[in-house]
């Protein structure tokens, strides 16, 4: 008989406890964010969670324990029905995304960039707001005063300015050049000006300027072929590659391909020239962590290239050195030595072996060594 009464007594006890123990409790907490009162004050708390909070030492301590395994939203939903969803939505409603600073690349060397300032954002920290609410739940009719915080932009105008400094500048003169050579030089410089090289990207002169043909607007002017000046389409373009080459060297950027002329040129010191042709390209690489900007200006008979980007710790300079002078011979047309009575047909030119160094951080770095070939003078024998 006793065995039959035990289950009945258990059921009676369960219904008795259920009748006098509500499934949830009510907590009054008024929440303000930046002084704005959030609608709704009553939090519904499950009775079992209230007991657990009591054992944990309060709602704040229970919340901290829940954060070890759950998100703030999930932990708040555990403390009170819908609390995490509600506070998360209110925090999201107040979120303002920051705006990064930007720049406009004008390609003008007198004012290359226009900078637009960053704008900070704001956000309400759900985890911290939840911590304040959990602390308030341990009291009766508590008020929570939460605030949003400023979120800085990732890119500031100041950082853009630091990474778009003028890092090198080089100019050459073409005042004595003819009209066609001036035209070709200007056409090539315009094709390059405005180029932006991303970190790790290589610049190809031929790939940027393109093929030098009459169909593309290039004209006939003097070009160097096998140590002699000849008429050719695109004459003068090598002064553009040379001017840019020197700006690149002054910026201490790695040169991947560059070649010297067969004879010295008048617009730069020895070993600082850089020839280009359909078969010879000038290539260098942006090895910095930021974009590299290239601007060119053709003005008053002067070509100028300016590079902007991440500056080096120490500036550098270039130094040319003559290693050897190679004398030419006075020869007759038949290859014999010319006499004093012979008539000059073609003047000679001595050869030169030269080196180019970059001076930086008190050290001297060899960039290249090359030989400009000699040209023997040719005479005609007097009969």
C-alpha positions in Angstrom: 0.0 0.0 0.0 2.8 2.4 0.9 4.5 1.7 -2.5 1.3 2.8 -4.3 1.1 6.0 -2.2 4.7 7.2 -2.9 4.2 8.1 -6.6 1.0 9.9 -5.7 2.7 11.9 -2.9 5.5 12.8 -5.4 3.0 14.2 -7.9 1.2 16.1 -5.2 4.4 17.7 -4.1 5.3 18.7 -7.7 2.0 20.4 -8.3 2.2 22.1 -5.0 5.6 23.6 -5.7 4.5 24.5 -9.2 1.5 26.3 -8.0 3.5 28.5 -5.6 6.6 28.9 -7.7 6.0 31.0 -10.9 8.0 29.9 -14.0 9.6 33.3 -14.2 10.4 36.4 -12.2 10.1 40.0 -13.1 13.0 42.5 -12.8 12.7 46.2 -13.4 15.8 47.7 -15.0 15.8 51.1 -16.8 18.6 51.3 -19.5 20.0 54.5 -20.9 22.5 54.6 -23.8 24.1 58.1 -24.3 21.3 59.5 -22.2 18.5 58.0 -24.3 16.2 55.8 -22.4 15.5 52.4 -24.0 11.8 51.5 -24.3 10.7 48.7 -21.9 11.7 48.2 -18.3 10.5 44.7 -17.2 12.9 41.8 -17.7 11.4 38.3 -17.5 13.8 35.9 -15.7 13.2 32.2 -15.5 13.0 31.0 -12.0 15.7 28.3 -12.5 18.1 30.9 -13.9 17.4 33.1 -10.9 18.3 30.2 -8.6 21.5 29.7 -10.6 22.4 33.4 -10.3 21.9 33.3 -6.6 24.2 30.3 -6.3 26.8 32.0 -8.5 26.8 35.1 -6.3 24.6 37.4 -8.4 23.6 38.0 -12.0 26.9 39.8 -12.8 29.0 36.8 -11.8 26.7 34.4 -13.6 27.0 36.6 -16.7 30.8 36.6 -16.5 30.7 32.8 -16.2 28.5 32.5 -19.2 30.8 34.7 -21.3 33.5 32.0 -21.0 31.4 29.7 -23.3 28.9 31.9 -25.0 28.6 35.2 -26.9 27.4 38.3 -25.1 24.1 38.0 -26.9 23.6 34.4 -25.9 24.7 35.1 -22.3 22.1 37.9 -22.0 19.4 35.8 -23.5 20.1 33.2 -20.7 19.8 35.9 -18.0 16.4 37.2 -19.2 14.1 36.2 -21.9 15.0 38.1 -25.2 17.4 40.4 -23.4 20.3 39.6 -25.7 18.3 40.1 -28.8 16.8 43.3 -27.6 20.1 44.9 -26.4 21.9 43.7 -29.5 19.3 45.4 -31.8 19.6 48.6 -29.7 23.4 48.6 -29.9 23.3 48.0 -33.6 20.8 50.9 -34.1 23.4 53.3 -32.6 26.4 52.0 -34.6 28.0 54.4 -37.0 30.7 53.0 -39.2 34.0 55.0 -39.5 35.1 56.4 -42.8 38.7 56.0 -43.9 40.6 59.0 -45.2 41.0 59.0 -49.0 43.1 60.9 -51.5 42.7 62.2 -55.0 45.8 61.7 -57.3 46.0 64.9 -59.5 49.2 63.8 -61.3 50.4 67.4 -61.0 53.9 67.7 -59.4 53.1 71.1 -57.9 50.1 69.7 -56.0 50.0 66.0 -56.5 47.4 65.0 -54.0 44.1 66.2 -52.4 43.4 64.6 -49.1 40.0 64.0 -47.5 40.0 63.5 -43.8 38.8 60.4 -42.0 35.6 60.3 -39.9 35.4 58.3 -36.7 32.5 56.0 -36.0 30.7 55.1 -32.8 29.5 51.8 -31.4 27.8 50.5 -28.2 29.8 47.6 -26.7 27.2 44.8 -26.2 29.3 42.9 -23.8 30.0 45.9 -21.6 26.4 47.1 -21.8 25.3 43.6 -20.8 27.7 43.7 -17.9 26.0 46.9 -16.6 22.6 45.3 -17.0 23.6 42.1 -15.2 24.9 44.2 -12.3 21.6 46.1 -12.2 19.6 42.9 -12.1 21.0 42.3 -8.6 19.1 45.4 -7.4 15.5 46.5 -7.4 14.4 49.2 -9.9 18.0 49.9 -11.0 19.1 52.3 -13.7 21.8 51.5 -16.2 23.8 54.4 -17.8 25.7 53.0 -20.8 27.6 55.0 -23.4 28.7 54.4 -27.0 32.4 54.7 -27.7 34.4 56.2 -30.6 35.7 53.8 -33.3 38.7 55.3 -35.1 39.1 54.9 -38.8 41.7 52.4 -40.1 43.2 55.0 -42.5 43.9 58.5 -41.4 44.8 61.5 -43.6 48.0 61.8 -41.7 49.0 58.2 -42.6 48.2 58.8 -46.2 50.4 61.9 -46.2 53.2 59.9 -44.6 53.0 57.3 -47.4 52.7 59.7 -50.3 55.7 61.8 -49.6 58.0 62.9 -52.5 60.7 60.3 -52.4 62.8 61.4 -55.4 62.9 63.9 -58.3 65.1 64.1 -61.3 65.2 66.5 -64.3 67.0 66.6 -67.7 67.1 69.4 -70.3 66.1 69.1 -73.9 66.2 72.8 -74.9 68.5 72.2 -77.9 66.3 69.4 -79.3 64.4 69.6 -82.5 60.6 69.8 -82.8 60.2 66.0 -83.5 62.4 65.0 -80.7 60.5 67.3 -78.3 57.2 65.8 -79.5 58.3 62.2 -79.0 59.7 63.0 -75.5 56.4 64.6 -74.5 54.3 61.8 -75.8 56.2 59.2 -73.9 56.3 61.2 -70.7 52.5 61.7 -70.8 52.0 57.9 -71.2 53.9 57.3 -68.0 52.7 60.2 -65.9 49.9 59.1 -63.5 51.1 55.5 -63.2 50.5 53.9 -59.8 52.5 50.8 -58.9 51.0 48.7 -56.1 53.4 47.0 -53.6 55.4 44.3 -55.3 54.3 45.4 -58.8 56.9 45.9 -61.6 56.9 48.8 -64.1 57.7 48.1 -67.7 58.7 51.1 -69.8 57.8 49.4 -73.1 54.6 48.0 -71.6 53.5 51.5 -70.4 54.7 53.7 -73.3 53.9 51.1 -76.0 55.4 50.6 -79.4 57.0 53.7 -80.9 55.4 53.8 -84.4 54.1 56.6 -86.7 50.6 55.1 -86.4 50.8 55.8 -82.6 51.9 59.4 -83.2 55.7 59.1 -82.9 57.9 61.0 -85.3 61.3 60.6 -86.9 64.3 62.0 -85.0 67.9 61.0 -84.2 68.4 57.6 -82.4 71.7 55.8 -81.4 72.3 52.7 -83.5 75.6 50.8 -83.1 77.4 53.9 -81.8 76.1 56.2 -84.5 73.2 58.7 -84.7 70.6 57.7 -87.3 67.1 58.9 -88.1 64.5 56.6 -86.6 60.9 56.7 -85.4 60.7 57.6 -81.7 64.0 59.4 -81.3 64.2 61.1 -77.9 62.3 58.5 -76.0 65.5 57.3 -74.4 65.8 60.6 -72.6 62.5 59.8 -70.9 63.7 56.3 -69.8 66.9 57.8 -68.6 65.3 60.6 -66.6 62.9 58.1 -65.0 65.8 55.7 -64.4 67.7 58.3 -62.3 64.5 59.1 -60.3 64.1 55.4 -59.6 67.8 55.1 -58.5 67.4 58.1 -56.2 64.4 56.4 -54.6 66.5 53.3 -54.0 64.0 51.1 -55.8 65.2 47.7 -57.3 65.9 47.9 -61.0 65.2 44.6 -62.7 66.4 45.5 -66.2 68.3 48.5 -67.6 70.9 48.9 -70.3 73.3 51.7 -71.2 73.6 53.3 -74.7 76.6 52.3 -76.8 77.9 55.9 -76.5 77.6 58.6 -73.8 74.7 60.9 -73.9 74.8 64.6 -73.2 72.0 65.0 -70.7 73.3 62.8 -67.8 76.7 61.8 -66.4 78.4 58.5 -67.5 76.7 55.3 -66.5 73.4 57.1 -65.6 71.8 56.6 -69.0 69.1 54.0 -69.8 68.3 53.0 -73.4 65.1 51.4 -74.6 64.1 49.9 -77.9 61.7 47.2 -79.1 64.2 44.6 -77.9 65.4 46.4 -74.7 63.0 47.3 -71.8 63.5 49.3 -68.7 61.9 47.5 -65.7 61.9 48.3 -62.0 59.8 47.2 -59.0 58.0 48.8 -56.1 59.4 47.0 -53.1 57.7 49.2 -50.5 54.6 48.3 -48.5 52.6 51.2 -50.1 51.6 52.4 -53.6 54.2 54.2 -55.7 52.9 57.2 -57.7 54.8 58.5 -60.8 54.3 62.0 -62.1 56.0 63.6 -65.1 56.2 67.3 -66.2 57.5 68.7 -69.5 57.9 72.4 -69.1 60.3 75.1 -70.6 62.6 72.6 -72.2 63.0 70.5 -69.0 61.7 67.0 -68.4 61.0 66.1 -64.7 60.0 62.9 -63.0 58.8 62.8 -59.4 58.1 59.7 -57.4 55.8 59.6 -54.4 55.3 56.9 -51.8 56.9 55.5 -48.7 60.0 57.4 -47.9 63.3 55.7 -47.1 65.0 56.3 -43.7 68.0 57.9 -45.4 68.2 59.8 -48.7 70.7 58.7 -51.3 72.8 60.3 -54.0 74.5 59.0 -57.2 78.1 59.2 -58.1 79.7 58.4 -61.5 83.4 57.3 -61.8 85.6 57.0 -64.8 87.6 53.8 -64.4 89.5 53.8 -67.7 89.7 55.9 -70.8 90.3 54.0 -74.0 92.1 56.0 -76.7 91.0 55.8 -80.3 93.4 55.3 -83.3 93.8 57.5 -86.4 93.4 55.1 -89.3 93.2 55.4 -93.0 90.4 53.8 -94.9 92.5 50.7 -95.6 93.2 50.2 -91.9 96.8 51.6 -91.9 97.9 54.3 -89.5 97.1 57.8 -90.8 99.9 60.2 -91.4 100.0 64.0 -90.8 99.2 64.6 -94.5 96.0 62.5 -94.5 92.6 64.2 -94.7 90.1 63.6 -91.9 86.9 61.9 -93.1 85.3 61.0 -89.7 86.5 62.2 -86.3 87.3 59.7 -83.6 85.9 59.3 -80.1 87.7 57.8 -77.1 86.1 54.9 -75.2 85.3 55.0 -71.5 84.8 52.4 -68.8 82.7 53.9 -66.0 81.0 52.9 -62.8 77.9 54.2 -61.1 77.5 54.1 -57.3 74.7 54.9 -54.9 75.8 56.6 -51.7 73.4 55.9 -48.8 73.7 55.5 -45.0 77.4 56.4 -45.3 78.0 53.4 -47.6 78.9 53.2 -51.3 77.0 50.6 -53.4 78.0 49.7 -56.9 75.0 49.9 -59.2 76.7 49.0 -62.5 79.8 49.2 -64.7 79.7 49.6 -68.4 81.9 50.5 -71.4 81.2 53.1 -74.0 83.0 51.8 -77.1 85.7 53.9 -78.8 85.4 55.0 -82.4 88.6 55.3 -84.5 89.1 58.4 -86.6 89.1 57.7 -90.3 91.3 59.5 -92.7 91.9 59.6 -96.5 95.4 59.2 -97.8 96.7 62.1 -99.9 97.9 60.9 -103.2 
